[in-house]
Each structure stands twice: as C-alpha cells, then as structure tokens.
C-alpha cells in the first residue's frame, strides 16, 4: 500500500513538473507573439502620427489593429487581442478570466510593481478542454497620452467622439495600465 501511494505521489509530481514545463514553453511563445503584435501596432501608430498627427492614429487603432491581430493570430495559431478595464472599443470587452487578471494587474501596480513587467499565464478549462491563457499589461507611455490622456487635442477628441461614442479610455497618466494584450491557445 505504501509503495502504491509513493508511486502515485511520484506520478503526480511528474505531472506537475510536466505542466510547469508546458506553461513555461507556452509563456515564452506568447511573449514572442505579444512582441510581434505590439511592435507591429506601435510601428503603424508612429507612422500615422508622423504623417499627420495624433488624429491619424485613431483609425489605426480602430481599423488596422484588429487586422494586425488577425494576421498574427492566423500566423501563430493563437487568438490574439487587446482588452482593458477602461474600454474605447466595446468589442474588446474582457471576459471573466481577463477581468480578473486586469484587476490583479491593478492590485500589483498599487503594490508598487512596474506595469512594464506584468504578465500572467495559466492553463484553464474552457468548453471541455484545456486552454493556455496569457495576458501582458500595456503600460501607458507619453505617446499614448495623445489619445488616452486627459488633455487631448480638440481634433483628436472630435474624431474619438465620432468613432467611439461610449469611449472610457481617457484620463490615463504615464505609468498607468492602459489595458493588456490577451492571448489564448487550445491545447491538445
């Protein structure tokens, strides 16, 4: 009987190590995907701003960002998106898991943690199967304030009001958590 319990305990330990290895490998892949998506989005935003100011960035976030996410999703096999506690686009509403992570990010920030380093990963049960979920905080930097700060140029405000009549994504300061990249992948 002791041998059977010992063997069971060892197997459970091996399973925990294997899951930790899977979590680590999936997390590393997710970090790379976030860098790809975030880097592509930032490049497009900077090009738009350089070409005609912050009002040119609004259409990038509105129409090009979902396209960039779709391209990255198709290339990687992951679902790639953005979400926030203060939404601009109601289509980016967090699900219950994402909402919990965003709230934990805010608590971590309140505890002194730098949003630039915040990420969270887990393997969860969804629709009868295992899914790897990952979120990476999006810290607010100076560039973001042109469209998300509390002193937005009138022409940008007018464009935001026209495209996003229920916009709640204003009033941010440098260092705030603007939102998060959110990724998921169904596991075999």
C-alpha positions in Angstrom: 0.0 0.0 0.0 2.8 2.4 0.9 4.5 1.6 -2.4 1.3 2.4 -4.4 0.9 5.7 -2.5 4.5 6.6 -3.2 4.2 5.7 -6.9 1.0 7.8 -7.1 2.8 10.8 -5.4 5.7 10.5 -7.7 3.4 10.4 -10.8 1.6 13.4 -9.5 4.9 15.2 -9.0 6.0 14.3 -12.5 2.7 15.6 -13.9 3.1 18.9 -12.1 6.7 19.3 -13.5 5.4 18.5 -17.0 2.6 21.0 -16.7 5.1 23.7 -15.4 7.4 22.9 -18.4 4.3 23.3 -20.7 3.4 26.5 -19.0 6.9 27.9 -19.4 7.1 26.9 -23.1 3.7 28.3 -23.9 4.5 31.5 -22.0 7.8 32.0 -23.9 5.9 31.6 -27.2 3.1 34.0 -26.0 5.7 36.7 -25.1 7.1 36.5 -28.6 3.6 36.9 -30.1 2.9 39.9 -27.9 6.2 41.5 -29.0 5.2 40.9 -32.7 1.7 42.2 -32.3 2.7 45.2 -30.1 5.7 46.0 -32.2 3.6 46.0 -35.4 0.9 48.1 -33.9 3.3 50.6 -32.5 5.1 50.9 -35.8 1.8 51.7 -37.6 0.8 54.2 -34.9 4.2 56.0 -35.2 3.9 56.1 -39.0 0.4 57.5 -38.8 1.4 60.2 -36.2 4.4 61.2 -38.2 2.3 61.5 -41.4 -0.4 63.7 -39.9 -0.5 63.9 -36.1 -2.4 62.0 -33.4 -5.7 62.2 -35.3 -4.1 59.8 -37.8 -3.5 57.3 -35.1 -7.2 56.9 -34.3 -8.1 55.0 -37.5 -5.0 52.8 -36.9 -6.4 51.6 -33.6 -9.9 51.4 -34.9 -9.4 49.5 -38.2 -5.8 48.4 -38.5 -5.2 47.0 -35.0 -7.9 44.3 -35.4 -6.3 43.4 -38.8 -2.9 43.1 -37.3 -4.3 40.9 -34.5 -5.9 38.7 -37.1 -2.7 38.3 -39.2 -0.7 37.5 -36.0 -3.5 35.1 -34.9 -3.5 33.2 -38.3 0.3 33.0 -38.4 0.7 31.8 -34.9 -2.4 29.7 -34.3 -3.3 31.7 -31.2 -6.2 34.0 -30.5 -4.6 37.5 -30.1 -6.5 40.6 -28.9 -6.4 43.6 -26.6 -8.7 44.4 -23.7 -9.0 46.9 -20.8 -10.9 48.0 -17.7 -11.5 51.3 -19.4 -12.6 50.4 -22.9 -12.6 52.5 -26.0 -14.0 49.8 -28.3 -16.9 47.9 -26.7 -15.9 44.9 -28.9 -12.8 44.5 -26.7 -14.8 43.7 -23.5 -12.8 41.4 -21.2 -14.3 38.0 -20.4 -14.4 37.0 -16.7 -10.9 35.5 -16.7 -9.4 38.6 -18.4 -11.3 40.9 -16.0 -9.9 39.0 -13.0 -6.3 39.3 -14.4 -6.8 43.0 -15.2 -7.9 43.6 -11.6 -4.9 41.7 -10.3 -2.6 43.8 -12.5 -4.1 46.9 -10.9 -3.6 45.5 -7.4 0.0 44.6 -8.3 0.6 48.2 -9.6 -0.9 49.5 -6.4 1.6 47.3 -4.5 4.5 49.0 -6.4 5.1 46.6 -9.3 6.0 48.2 -12.6 3.3 47.6 -15.3 6.1 47.1 -17.9 6.9 43.7 -16.3 3.4 42.5 -15.6 2.2 39.3 -17.2 0.1 36.3 -16.2 -0.3 32.8 -17.6 -2.4 29.9 -16.8 -3.8 26.6 -18.2 -7.6 26.7 -17.7 -10.6 24.5 -18.6 -12.8 26.0 -21.2 -15.6 24.3 -23.2 -14.5 20.9 -22.0 -10.8 21.3 -22.9 -7.6 22.8 -21.7 -6.7 26.3 -22.9 -3.5 28.2 -22.3 -4.2 31.8 -21.5 -1.8 34.7 -21.3 -2.0 38.4 -20.6 0.6 41.1 -20.7 -0.1 44.6 -19.3 0.1 47.5 -21.7 1.7 50.4 -19.7 0.7 54.0 -20.7 3.7 55.9 -22.1 3.9 59.5 -23.3 2.9 58.5 -26.9 -0.4 57.1 -25.5 -1.4 60.3 -23.9 -2.1 62.0 -27.3 -5.3 59.9 -27.5 -5.7 58.4 -24.0 -4.6 61.3 -21.7 -6.6 64.0 -20.0 -5.5 66.8 -22.4 -6.4 65.6 -25.8 -6.2 67.9 -28.8 -9.7 69.1 -30.0 -9.4 67.5 -33.4 -8.4 64.1 -31.8 -11.3 64.4 -29.3 -13.8 65.1 -32.2 -12.6 62.1 -34.1 -12.7 59.8 -31.0 -16.2 61.0 -30.2 -17.3 60.3 -33.7 -15.8 56.8 -33.8 -16.2 55.8 -30.2 -19.3 57.4 -28.7 -19.0 55.4 -25.5 -15.2 55.9 -25.1 -14.0 55.4 -21.5 -10.3 55.1 -22.4 -9.2 58.7 -21.4 -7.6 60.3 -18.4 -4.6 58.0 -18.3 -1.2 59.1 -17.0 2.2 57.8 -17.8 2.7 54.5 -15.9 -0.9 53.6 -15.7 -2.1 50.2 -17.0 -3.8 51.1 -20.3 -5.0 47.6 -20.8 -3.5 44.3 -21.8 -2.6 42.0 -24.7 -4.6 38.8 -24.3 -3.8 35.5 -25.9 -5.2 32.0 -25.8 -4.5 28.7 -27.4 -6.4 25.5 -27.2 -4.2 22.6 -26.0 -4.3 19.1 -27.3 
